[in-house]
Amino acid sequence: MVKFGKAPFYECSSKGDKRFSAFWARLKCLGGKSIEEVYQASKVFENGLTGLSWKDAKGKKPVNVEEVRKLYADLWDEYFKENPEFVNVILDKTGFSDIYGQVGHACQAEEVWRIQNQYLEDKQLQELGMTF
């Protein structure tokens, strides 16, 4: 389990709010594929294999770690753009957890935490009249 922020933690997995589970979060712009499907299929392995199913790729370290981590973050950003009503769900939370998360791995709770903090920072800047 991984946690970001402080208790109480809002669970971002199929055991909590499924809307924030990479298995359940689906992107309209990608034909309804889940974030997990796209992320896992984007991994490239030492033997050159790529495009594997999430089951075959999950838990395996790719050679393109930085690239797929950036993709994972971008997919979550797009998900919130496609579902702006979800921003209101996360703004008042103090922390996020992922019961399945592992330190050093891409994590939905970490991405939701990052997005929440970005929205809160942008909101504060707007209140101060500082827009870029």
Backbone as a printed PyTorch tensor [residue, N CA C, xyz], in Angstrom:
tensor([[[  0.8450,  -1.1810,   0.0000],
         [  0.0000,   0.0000,   0.0000],
         [  0.8870,   1.2390,   0.0000]],

        [[  0.4740,   2.2270,  -0.7700],
         [  1.1590,   3.5120,  -0.7490],
         [  0.1490,   4.5970,  -0.3990]],

        [[  0.6650,   5.6470,   0.2360],
         [ -0.1900,   6.7480,   0.6800],
         [  0.4800,   8.0730,   0.3540]],

        [[ -0.3270,   9.0540,   0.0180],
         [  0.1360,  10.3970,  -0.2850],
         [ -0.7530,  11.3770,   0.4710]],

        [[ -0.1370,  12.3400,   1.1510],
         [ -0.8940,  13.2850,   1.9490],
         [ -0.9900,  12.8130,   3.3740]],

        [[ -2.1380,  13.1140,   3.9920],
         [ -2.3280,  12.7080,   5.3860],
         [ -3.7170,  12.1060,   5.5740]],

        [[ -3.8690,  11.3480,   6.6400],
         [ -5.1360,  10.6680,   6.9450],
         [ -6.2340,  11.6970,   7.1940]],

        [[ -7.4530,  11.3390,   6.8810],
         [ -7.9020,  10.0680,   6.3130],
         [ -7.5620,   9.9790,   4.8190]],

        [[ -7.2260,   8.7750,   4.3850],
         [ -6.8250,   8.5560,   3.0000],
         [ -8.0080,   8.0750,   2.1710]],

        [[ -8.1340,   8.6530,   1.0070],
         [ -9.1880,   8.2950,   0.0550],
         [ -8.6180,   7.2110,  -0.8600]],

        [[ -9.2190,   6.0310,  -0.8550],
         [ -8.6920,   4.8880,  -1.5900],
         [ -8.9850,   4.9990,  -3.0890]],

        [[ -7.9060,   4.9810,  -3.8690],
         [ -7.9730,   5.0930,  -5.3290],
         [ -7.6650,   3.7450,  -5.9610]],

        [[ -8.6010,   2.8450,  -5.8750],
         [ -8.4300,   1.5220,  -6.4900],
         [ -9.8020,   0.8890,  -6.6230]],

        [[ -9.8190,  -0.3230,  -7.1380],
         [-11.0920,  -1.0350,  -7.2530],
         [-11.6710,  -1.3730,  -5.8810]],

        [[-10.8770,  -1.2590,  -4.8310],
         [-11.3490,  -1.4780,  -3.4570],
         [-11.8830,  -0.1820,  -2.8380]],

        [[-11.7600,   0.9140,  -3.5510],
         [-12.2340,   2.2030,  -3.0600],
         [-13.1090,   2.8540,  -4.1160]],

        [[-12.7490,   4.0780,  -4.4900],
         [-13.4930,   4.8020,  -5.5190],
         [-12.9820,   4.3510,  -6.8830]],

        [[-13.7470,   3.5270,  -7.5420],
         [-13.3270,   2.9340,  -8.8080],
         [-13.0650,   3.9630,  -9.8920]],

        [[-13.6470,   5.1380,  -9.7720],
         [-13.4040,   6.1790, -10.7770],
         [-11.9300,   6.5600, -10.8290]],

        [[-11.1880,   6.2750,  -9.7420],
         [ -9.7760,   6.6290,  -9.6710],
         [ -8.8820,   5.3910,  -9.6810]],

        [[ -9.3960,   4.3230, -10.2280],
         [ -8.6400,   3.0870, -10.4360],
         [ -8.2240,   3.0420, -11.9000]],

        [[ -6.9570,   2.8030, -12.1590],
         [ -6.4630,   2.7590, -13.5390],
         [ -7.1450,   1.6640, -14.3580]],

        [[ -7.6710,   0.6400, -13.6960],
         [ -8.3970,  -0.4120, -14.4050],
         [ -9.7880,   0.0480, -14.8390]],

        [[-10.3770,   0.9550, -14.0890],
         [-11.7360,   1.4220, -14.3630],
         [-11.7710,   2.7480, -15.0980]],

        [[-10.7160,   3.5560, -14.9750],
         [-10.6640,   4.8700, -15.6270],
         [-10.4490,   4.6690, -17.1270]],

        [[-11.4550,   5.0380, -17.8880],
         [-11.4090,   4.8300, -19.3410],
         [-11.3940,   6.1650, -20.0640]],

        [[-10.6240,   6.2140, -21.1370],
         [-10.4570,   7.4520, -21.8900],
         [-11.2610,   7.4150, -23.1850]],

        [[-12.1220,   8.4070, -23.3210],
         [-12.9370,   8.5130, -24.5380],
         [-12.0500,   8.7020, -25.7620]],

        [[-10.9870,   9.5270, -25.5990],
         [-10.1010,   9.8400, -26.7200],
         [ -9.3280,   8.6180, -27.2160]],

        [[ -9.3150,   7.5560, -26.4370],
         [ -8.6240,   6.3250, -26.8320],
         [ -9.6050,   5.1690, -27.0180]],

        [[-10.8160,   5.5230, -27.3920],
         [-11.8150,   4.5090, -27.7080],
         [-12.3130,   3.7130, -26.5240]],

        [[-12.2080,   4.2900, -25.3220],
         [-12.7070,   3.6210, -24.1370],
         [-11.7140,   2.6760, -23.4850]],

        [[-10.4660,   2.7150, -23.9160],
         [ -9.4520,   1.8790, -23.2640],
         [ -9.1660,   2.4300, -21.8790]],

        [[ -8.8140,   1.5380, -20.9780],
         [ -8.4850,   1.9740, -19.6230],
         [ -7.0630,   2.5170, -19.5710]],

        [[ -6.8150,   3.3390, -18.5750],
         [ -5.4670,   3.8600, -18.3650],
         [ -4.5010,   2.6960, -18.1960]],

        [[ -4.9010,   1.6870, -17.4540],
         [ -4.0330,   0.5290, -17.2190],
         [ -3.6800,  -0.1840, -18.5170]],

        [[ -4.6680,  -0.3960, -19.3770],
         [ -4.4170,  -1.0640, -20.6560],
         [ -3.3880,  -0.3160, -21.4910]],

        [[ -3.5770,   0.9930, -21.6120],
         [ -2.6920,   1.8110, -22.4430],
         [ -1.2920,   1.8650, -21.8470]],

        [[ -1.2160,   2.0790, -20.5480],
         [  0.0700,   2.1610, -19.8630],
         [  0.8600,   0.8580, -20.0140]],

        [[  0.2390,  -0.2560, -19.6970],
         [  0.9460,  -1.5410, -19.7550],
         [  1.3640,  -1.8910, -21.1870]],

        [[  0.5060,  -1.5880, -22.1590],
         [  0.8120,  -1.9050, -23.5610],
         [  1.9420,  -1.0350, -24.1060]],

        [[  2.2220,   0.0890, -23.4390],
         [  3.2750,   1.0020, -23.8980],
         [  4.6550,   0.6180, -23.4080]],

        [[  4.7220,  -0.3330, -22.5080],
         [  6.0230,  -0.7670, -22.0100],
         [  6.8020,  -1.4920, -23.1160]],

        [[  8.1020,  -1.2280, -23.1310],
         [  9.0100,  -1.9220, -24.0420],
         [ 10.0010,  -2.6860, -23.1660]],

        [[ 10.1860,  -3.9560, -23.4780],
         [ 11.0500,  -4.8000, -22.6690],
         [ 12.3760,  -5.0700, -23.3740]],

        [[ 13.3530,  -5.5570, -22.6070],
         [ 14.7060,  -5.7840, -23.1270],
         [ 14.7280,  -6.6020, -24.4050]],

        [[ 13.8340,  -7.5560, -24.5100],
         [ 13.7980,  -8.4090, -25.6980],
         [ 13.0610,  -7.7620, -26.8730]],

        [[ 12.6330,  -6.4910, -26.6910],
         [ 11.9540,  -5.7610, -27.7590],
         [ 10.4480,  -5.9030, -27.7520]],

        [[  9.9180,  -6.7860, -26.9190],
         [  8.4670,  -6.9650, -26.8600],
         [  7.7880,  -5.6950, -26.3670]],

        [[  6.6590,  -5.3910, -26.9370],
         [  5.8270,  -4.2730, -26.5120],
         [  4.4020,  -4.5900, -26.9330]],

        [[  3.4560,  -3.7940, -26.4490],
         [  2.0660,  -4.0120, -26.8240],
         [  1.4230,  -5.2000, -26.1420]],

        [[  2.0210,  -5.6370, -25.0290],
         [  1.4690,  -6.7840, -24.3120],
         [  0.1700,  -6.4110, -23.5970]],

        [[ -0.6000,  -7.4050, -23.2670],
         [ -1.8030,  -7.1700, -22.4710],
         [ -1.3840,  -6.6970, -21.0880]],

        [[ -2.3030,  -6.0920, -20.3660],
         [ -1.9510,  -5.6130, -19.0260],
         [ -1.5160,  -6.7740, -18.1400]],

        [[ -2.1420,  -7.9390, -18.3190],
         [ -1.7880,  -9.1020, -17.4930],
         [ -0.3530,  -9.5600, -17.7450]],

        [[  0.0690,  -9.5130, -18.9950],
         [  1.4100,  -9.9720, -19.3410],
         [  2.4920,  -8.9450, -18.9890]],

        [[  2.1440,  -7.6720, -18.9880],
         [  3.1380,  -6.6190, -18.7550],
         [  3.2020,  -6.1530, -17.3000]],

        [[  2.1120,  -6.2980, -16.5670],
         [  2.0420,  -5.7670, -15.2070],
         [  3.1210,  -6.3720, -14.3040]],

        [[  3.7940,  -5.4740, -13.5820],
         [  4.8130,  -5.9040, -12.6400],
         [  6.1910,  -6.1050, -13.2580]],

        [[  6.2750,  -6.0160, -14.5700],
         [  7.5530,  -6.1880, -15.2520],
         [  8.1480,  -4.8120, -15.5590]],

        [[  9.4430,  -4.6870, -15.3070],
         [ 10.1190,  -3.4090, -15.5160],
         [ 10.5270,  -3.2590, -16.9840]],

        [[ 10.0700,  -2.1770, -17.6100],
         [ 10.4250,  -1.9420, -19.0110],
         [ 11.7540,  -1.1980, -19.1370]],

        [[ 12.2500,  -1.1380, -20.3580],
         [ 13.4630,  -0.3540, -20.6070],
         [ 13.1220,   1.1220, -20.8060]],

        [[ 11.8690,   1.4340, -21.0620],
         [ 11.4310,   2.8140, -21.2860],
         [ 10.6640,   3.3590, -20.0780]],

        [[ 11.2250,   3.1780, -18.8920],
         [ 10.5510,   3.5490, -17.6470],
         [ 10.1280,   5.0140, -17.6470]],

        [[ 11.0390,   5.9140, -17.9550],
         [ 10.7110,   7.3450, -17.9050],
         [  9.5900,   7.6920, -18.8750]],

        [[  9.6620,   7.1370, -20.0630],
         [  8.6470,   7.4070, -21.0780],
         [  7.2560,   6.9360, -20.6300]],

        [[  7.1730,   5.7270, -20.0960],
         [  5.8570,   5.2150, -19.7090],
         [  5.3350,   5.8830, -18.4320]],

        [[  6.2290,   6.3120, -17.5440],
         [  5.7720,   7.0610, -16.3630],
         [  5.1760,   8.3970, -16.7810]],

        [[  5.8010,   9.0580, -17.7590],
         [  5.2620,  10.3270, -18.2700],
         [  3.9120,  10.0740, -18.9350]],

        [[  3.8390,   9.0100, -19.7090],
         [  2.5790,   8.6490, -20.3520],
         [  1.4960,   8.4210, -19.3040]],

        [[  1.8260,   7.7100, -18.2450],
         [  0.8620,   7.4230, -17.1860],
         [  0.3150,   8.7220, -16.6050]],

        [[  1.1900,   9.6710, -16.3230],
         [  0.7590,  10.9730, -15.8040],
         [ -0.1150,  11.6900, -16.8260]],

        [[  0.2940,  11.6700, -18.0750],
         [ -0.4810,  12.3300, -19.1340],
         [ -1.8660,  11.7060, -19.2930]],

        [[ -1.9530,  10.3960, -19.1610],
         [ -3.2450,   9.7110, -19.2660],
         [ -4.1810,  10.1600, -18.1420]],

        [[ -3.6450,  10.2910, -16.9310],
         [ -4.4740,  10.7650, -15.8180],
         [ -4.8940,  12.2170, -16.0300]],

        [[ -4.0020,  13.0360, -16.5560],
         [ -4.3680,  14.4310, -16.8560],
         [ -5.5240,  14.4670, -17.8580]],

        [[ -5.4250,  13.6530, -18.8870],
         [ -6.4780,  13.6050, -19.9020],
         [ -7.7880,  13.0930, -19.3040]],

        [[ -7.7050,  12.1230, -18.4390],
         [ -8.8990,  11.5730, -17.7950],
         [ -9.6480,  12.6590, -17.0210]],

        [[ -8.9080,  13.4810, -16.2980],
         [ -9.5580,  14.5620, -15.5600],
         [-10.0780,  15.6490, -16.4960]],

        [[ -9.4250,  15.8680, -17.6140],
         [ -9.9410,  16.8250, -18.6000],
         [-11.2590,  16.3210, -19.1870]],

        [[-11.3260,  15.0180, -19.4320],
         [-12.5470,  14.4230, -19.9800],
         [-13.6630,  14.3390, -18.9370]],

        [[-13.2900,  14.3540, -17.6690],
         [-14.2600,  14.2110, -16.5740],
         [-14.0410,  15.3150, -15.5420]],

        [[-14.2640,  16.5650, -15.9090],
         [-13.9640,  17.6810, -14.9960],
         [-14.7510,  17.6340, -13.6930]],

        [[-15.8660,  16.9490, -13.6790],
         [-16.6640,  16.8380, -12.4510],
         [-15.9240,  16.0630, -11.3630]],

        [[-14.9350,  15.2630, -11.7490],
         [-14.1660,  14.5050, -10.7600],
         [-13.2340,  15.3850,  -9.9390]],

        [[-12.9100,  16.5610, -10.4620],
         [-12.0320,  17.4730,  -9.7200],
         [-12.6860,  17.8230,  -8.3870]],

        [[-13.9820,  18.0870,  -8.3960],
         [-14.6830,  18.4360,  -7.1540],
         [-14.6750,  17.2910,  -6.1430]],

        [[-14.5730,  16.0640,  -6.6280],
         [-14.5360,  14.9040,  -5.7390],
         [-13.2340,  14.8750,  -4.9420]],

        [[-12.1350,  15.2800,  -5.5710],
         [-10.8240,  15.1390,  -4.9290],
         [-10.3450,  16.3790,  -4.1850]],

        [[-10.9200,  17.5400,  -4.4590],
         [-10.3630,  18.7790,  -3.9160],
         [-10.3720,  18.8680,  -2.3970]],

        [[-11.3400,  18.2740,  -1.7420],
         [-11.4110,  18.4020,  -0.2820],
         [-10.7640,  17.2390,   0.4680]],

        [[-10.1080,  16.3460,  -0.2530],
         [ -9.4730,  15.1850,   0.3910],
         [ -8.0990,  15.5820,   0.9520]],

        [[ -7.7150,  14.9500,   2.0580],
         [ -6.4340,  15.2530,   2.7020],
         [ -5.3220,  14.3040,   2.2550]],

        [[ -5.7060,  13.1770,   1.7010],
         [ -4.7160,  12.2130,   1.2490],
         [ -5.3490,  11.1210,   0.4100]],

        [[ -4.4930,  10.4120,  -0.3080],
         [ -4.9460,   9.3570,  -1.2060],
         [ -4.0960,   8.1170,  -0.9940]],

        [[ -4.7110,   6.9560,  -1.1440],
         [ -3.9930,   5.6960,  -0.9800],
         [ -4.3310,   4.7550,  -2.1270]],

        [[ -3.4540,   3.7700,  -2.2860],
         [ -3.6650,   2.7040,  -3.2540],
         [ -3.2320,   1.4120,  -2.5770]],

        [[ -4.2000,   0.6020,  -2.2270],
         [ -3.9370,  -0.6430,  -1.5040],
         [ -3.0090,  -1.5710,  -2.2900]],

        [[ -3.0300,  -1.4620,  -3.6200],
         [ -2.1990,  -2.3100,  -4.4680],
         [ -0.8790,  -1.6400,  -4.8570]],

        [[ -0.7160,  -0.3690,  -4.5420],
         [  0.4460,   0.3980,  -4.9690],
         [  1.7430,  -0.0770,  -4.3400]],

        [[  2.8100,   0.1260,  -5.0800],
         [  4.1490,  -0.2250,  -4.6030],
         [  5.0610,   0.9820,  -4.8190]],

        [[  5.9010,   1.2360,  -3.8410],
         [  6.8510,   2.3330,  -3.9390],
         [  7.7210,   2.1380,  -5.1840]],

        [[  7.8820,   3.2040,  -5.9400],
         [  8.7100,   3.1440,  -7.1410],
         [  7.9800,   2.7290,  -8.4000]],

        [[  6.7090,   2.3750,  -8.2830],
         [  5.8970,   1.9910,  -9.4400],
         [  4.9040,   3.1070,  -9.7450]],

        [[  4.4290,   3.1570, -10.9770],
         [  3.3730,   4.1010, -11.3300],
         [  2.1750,   3.8240, -10.4260]],

        [[  1.5780,   4.8950,  -9.9110],
         [  0.5220,   4.7170,  -8.9140],
         [ -0.6030,   5.7190,  -9.1350]],

        [[ -1.8180,   5.2000,  -9.1690],
         [ -2.9860,   6.0540,  -9.3760],
         [ -3.1720,   7.0460,  -8.2360]],

        [[ -2.9200,   6.6340,  -7.0060],
         [ -3.0650,   7.5570,  -5.8710],
         [ -2.0770,   8.7180,  -5.9820]],

        [[ -0.8790,   8.4280,  -6.4290],
         [  0.1260,   9.4770,  -6.6030],
         [ -0.3080,  10.4690,  -7.6780]],

        [[ -0.8840,   9.9680,  -8.7540],
         [ -1.3320,  10.8500,  -9.8350],
         [ -2.5250,  11.6980,  -9.4070]],

        [[ -3.4590,  11.1040,  -8.6960],
         [ -4.6090,  11.8710,  -8.2050],
         [ -4.1300,  12.9430,  -7.2150]],

        [[ -3.1840,  12.5900,  -6.3640],
         [ -2.5810,  13.5390,  -5.4160],
         [ -1.9210,  14.6970,  -6.1680]],

        [[ -1.1580,  14.3750,  -7.2060],
         [ -0.4850,  15.3930,  -8.0160],
         [ -1.4900,  16.3210,  -8.6810]],

        [[ -2.5310,  15.7320,  -9.2500],
         [ -3.5510,  16.5260,  -9.9420],
         [ -4.2930,  17.4130,  -8.9520]],

        [[ -4.6410,  16.8710,  -7.7920],
         [ -5.3070,  17.6800,  -6.7710],
         [ -4.4410,  18.8800,  -6.3920]],

        [[ -3.1670,  18.6370,  -6.1500],
         [ -2.2700,  19.7250,  -5.7590],
         [ -2.1250,  20.7640,  -6.8630]],

        [[ -2.0970,  20.3220,  -8.1060],
         [ -1.9990,  21.2590,  -9.2260],
         [ -3.2550,  22.1330,  -9.3050]],

        [[ -4.4200,  21.5330,  -9.1480],
         [ -5.6630,  22.3090,  -9.1670],
         [ -5.7110,  23.2970,  -8.0120]],

        [[ -5.2910,  22.8660,  -6.8340],
         [ -5.3040,  23.7650,  -5.6740],
         [ -4.3250,  24.9180,  -5.8650]],

        [[ -3.1630,  24.6390,  -6.4210],
         [ -2.1790,  25.6860,  -6.6890],
         [ -2.7070,  26.6730,  -7.7280]],

        [[ -3.2940,  26.1530,  -8.7940],
         [ -3.8630,  27.0170,  -9.8340],
         [ -4.9770,  27.8850,  -9.2670]],

        [[ -5.8010,  27.2990,  -8.4020],
         [ -6.9030,  28.0390,  -7.7830],
         [ -6.3690,  29.1770,  -6.9170]],

        [[ -5.3140,  28.9090,  -6.1470],
         [ -4.7180,  29.9520,  -5.3040],
         [ -4.1390,  31.0760,  -6.1490]],

        [[ -3.4810,  30.7180,  -7.2420],
         [ -2.9170,  31.7410,  -8.1220],
         [ -4.0160,  32.5960,  -8.7420]],

        [[ -5.1170,  31.9760,  -9.1250],
         [ -6.2390,  32.7190,  -9.6950],
         [ -6.8320,  33.6740,  -8.6720]],

        [[ -6.9480,  33.2120,  -7.4330],
         [ -7.4850,  34.0680,  -6.3650],
         [ -6.5850,  35.2590,  -6.1100]],

        [[ -5.2980,  35.0970,  -6.3460],
         [ -4.3540,  36.1920,  -6.1630],
         [ -4.2450,  37.0590,  -7.4200]],

        [[ -5.0050,  36.6840,  -8.4530],
         [ -4.9870,  37.4310,  -9.6970],
         [ -3.7690,  37.1490, -10.5460]],

        [[ -3.1200,  36.0570, -10.2620],
         [ -1.9120,  35.6920, -11.0030],
         [ -2.2260,  34.5650, -11.9760]],

        [[ -2.4640,  34.8990, -13.1960],
         [ -2.7290,  33.8860, -14.2100],
         [ -1.6280,  33.9220, -15.2500]],

        [[ -1.3280,  32.7670, -15.7750],
         [ -0.2390,  32.6740, -16.7590],
         [ -0.7540,  32.0880, -18.0350]]])
